[in-house]
Every structure is written in C-alpha cells, then in structure tokens.
Amino acid sequence: MADPLVCPAAWTEGLPGIAPTESRVLTMLGRNLERSDEVVAEVAPRLGHATWRLIAANAVIAGCAPDDLPAVVAGVRAVTQPRFLLDQVVTTVHGLWPMFILSSNAAPDLASGRDALSGSSGANARIARAVSLVLRNVGGGHSDAYDAATMGRPGKLMTAVVENSSLSPWPSWFERRDPAIVDPAVAAYAADSTLCIADMGHSDAELLASTIADSLTIPGTYNAFFRKDLWLILSPSHAWMFADAGWSPTDIASYIFDNAHQPYSRLRGRGLFGFIDAHQAPRWLSPEPGPNEQISIVDHPRRVQLAVVGAETGGYTTVVFGSGVTCVEELEEC
Amino acid sequence: MTVDDLVSPLAAESTRRSAAPRWAGESGMITLSDSMLNSSAGWGRGILASIAATIAEFSPRAVTETISRPQIGDHRPHEFIEHLSQAQVSGLVVTAGDCATCTSRALRECVLAEEVGIPATGVIPAALREIGNATLLTWGRPDLHVAWLDTPLFQLRSESLVSTVRPASEEAWRILTKA
C-alpha cells in the first residue's frame, strides 16, 4: 500500500515528493482541465510529450500550488526552445542544468528576499524543482538514463531566482532585454556553478566593477571558451552602489566586456581547447588571436545579463557561469 | 492506495522502430563514423581503423569510408541519414565515448539508419552503457546491439589500440551481418 502523501521514490530526484493523486492533479490543472492532453512541448533527449497533465503531475510532486503552474509551464517552454539545446544540456558530462529567472510578477508570493538562491526559496523548492522533474520524468534527464554528468553540481537540484524589483534601482531584466516581453515571464539559462563575490568595505562603483571583472577570468570555465551569456546576480546593495554612481546595467556590461579579459596565451591549450575547438571553434578563434591579445569573458557586452536578487543587507554579486543563450517565455494566463 | 491510483508523471512508452535487414557481409560500402570530440587523442580514429581492418579481413570485397562527425551544437541526424541512404551504403558503424552527448546522438543515428534499412551499430566504451541503453530504449530500439568496449578510453595506448579493440570490432562486424 502506497503512502497517500508520499510519491514513489522512482519519480523524484531523491527528495520526498507529494503523491500525485487524481484529485491533486485536477486541482493543479484548475481551469486547464480541458487542455490535459494538449502537448506543451517535446522534451529532449527522449522526446517525451509534456502534456499539461504530465506537467501538473510533476508540479504536484514538487509541492507546487496551482498558482505556480503557469511559471512551471513557461519554464518547460523556455528550456525546450530549439536554441536552448536541451538535448546537449541534459546529456553532457558537464554539470550544466537550467537556471530559471522569474520576473517578480511571475511568482508574486515568492518575491526575492533573504536566501534567494537557496533551497528555502519557494522558487527553487517548487517551480525549478517541478521543471527539473519534467526534464527527468518526461525527458529522461536522470543519471540512470540520459544525464551522464561526470560530477554534476549541487545547483542541479533546483535553481531559480525571482527578481527583486522592489529593491532594484533599474527596470527588470525582462524589460531591459526586450520591452515587448509581457511581464510575467520566465527566462532559462544553461547554468554551471556559481561564484559568490563579496565586496562590502567601500562605496566605489568602479572598484566594485573591477572586483567583479577580475573574479571572472578563470581559464577553465565554459564561458572562457564559448564567451556566450554570463549571469551576474547582484544583491540590491551592489546594484544601488552602481546606480548611485550613475551606472546603468548597460554601463556595467560594457565595463565587464572591456575589463574582464585575459591574454590568449593564458587560454590556449587549456580548458576546452584541444577538446572541441577542432569541431566547433567559436568565431573569435578565426583567425587565431596572438598570444598577447586580450580575450574578454564575453564576445559582446550584451552577453552580460544582470538581475537584482536577494535581501537588502549584504554586498554580494553571484556569478552564474554557464553555456549558451538565455531563452524567455511569457506566462500564459491559466 | 497503490501506485496505480496515482497519476504517473512519466512520459508514455516510446513507439517501436523497425530494424534493418542484416548486411550480407560481402560487398558494399560501410560508413565508419567518428563522433568523438577529442580528435587529438586519436581514440575515434584508432577504433575505426581497427574496425576497418576487421571488415577488410572478414569481408574483403567491401569498402569502408571513415568520416569525422563530432556531435556538438545543433544535431541534424536526418540529413546525415538521408545522405547515407542516397549513397546506398550497406552499413554504419559509429564510435563515440569521450562525451555523453556524442554517444547518445551517435546511437540515435544508428536507430534512424536502421529505420531506413541500413544496418548499424556502435563501438562504445562500456562506461556509457547506461546512456546508450536509455537512448536505444526511448528511441524505440532496445534490441539494437552495441559492441561495448570494456577498456576505458584513457587506457587505450596507440601501440596496443588495434589489438585491444579487436574483440569489439569483430562484434561490430557480427552485429552488422547477423540478424
């Protein structure tokens, strides 16, 4: 006899889950009941069909409330956009896994505050977990099947952040990215490990920017090779230090592009060099740079993505390294 | 309450895909595809050289072509299979194993090749058996045989590679030729 509260272990990543009973799934679907069998997305690598009903069942297991379902569905849609390359993200031996960035209106009751990047955040514990369970249960993304990560990383369990618009000096990331995006929305990024940068003993914006830039130039990251999107999660304190000095997010991104660099001689032959450069050499490697040429961590300032997250006190910026681009989906009214 | 009373969160079972008739083992072109990423290590080239030597010995009238097909970025298997089909190749042997993405994608190409009538198999390190079997199961061909290589890639040495890989090469030839 199954415990009516706990779902079978084979359906989760190891943590307990809520049993997806028929009544709980129906409650989760709410007004979307008629769409139960509608396919939201084909989930790589196994190309399982994520119907509303399957997504709802996984959302129940993750502990979501019915109000969370639109964000979960948007998350599934974001990671299944072709340019996200979900197949590669899931099957790689690397520790990549989607990170989700939610506009503050996407999860009003999960407004970013203290401990925003940790498991105590509802965004992590519910929404990111629900999408991850869809990737696992529908897409085959678990270590008994397609997920071949050599080591993985703790953040694979669940990583989502909700922008803290109430404490941000700037428009939301979504607004800055494209004013046509209708808030609420969810963004997804193929993330690697995070690095927390502390800088609290001054109020000099340029010094802070240089601390961040200097912390980014690590030869072994995927960013050092691909030079694609890089996420900087700024605490409100850091964001205001910049804003008070007249810096916009565009200014910060330009500074990072101009200053987070290292000579090509420090990169050549290390990291991903020798592994995939013969097959998928980024454009910047042709022609091959000279040994003293400075190589920025991103190939264009627009690759630097900034969101303001977390609580009022504490001067921290969390860097999220990763691979590829950031995909956005607006929330559908459910 | 039992598990059967719960709503399963799992994707539906995959549809079975068809198998190709076996190769007669006589004449014809066998495509050998190297899907490894690390070309400088020479693992893929070495494994395929061993397979080519085995085919030359067991099927002297056959010819082999070796191609490099690293699997990264956007994957377009159907274009590759269409090319093989138009070229009327008699068989496909892939090798992969320094990257799990490549392994899964290379085996998917085997599944698709079989579906259009081209017998196919892979020579893959046994360390990737789980992702390989998951790929074949969920792509509708759990019965597609793979020649698993027990030696880890990093233990292959150029001077002994051909002899180390030989049993797997013979197994690949048998898979192509036997139903």
Interface residues (C-beta under 8 A of the other chain):
Chain A: M1 A2 D3 P4 C7 P8 W11 A19 P20 T21 E22 V25 V43 P45 R46 L47 G48 H49 A50 R53 L54 A56 A57 N58 V60 I61 P82 L85 D87 Q88 T91 T92 V93 L133 V134 N137 V138 G139 G140 S143 D144 A145 Y146 A148 G274 F275 I276 A278 H279 Q280
Chain B: M1 T2 V3 D5 L6 V7 S8 P9 L10 A11 A12 S14 L37 N38 S39 S40 S68 P70 I72 G73 D74 H75 C99 A100 T101 T103 S104 R105 L128 E130 I131 A134 T135 T138 W139
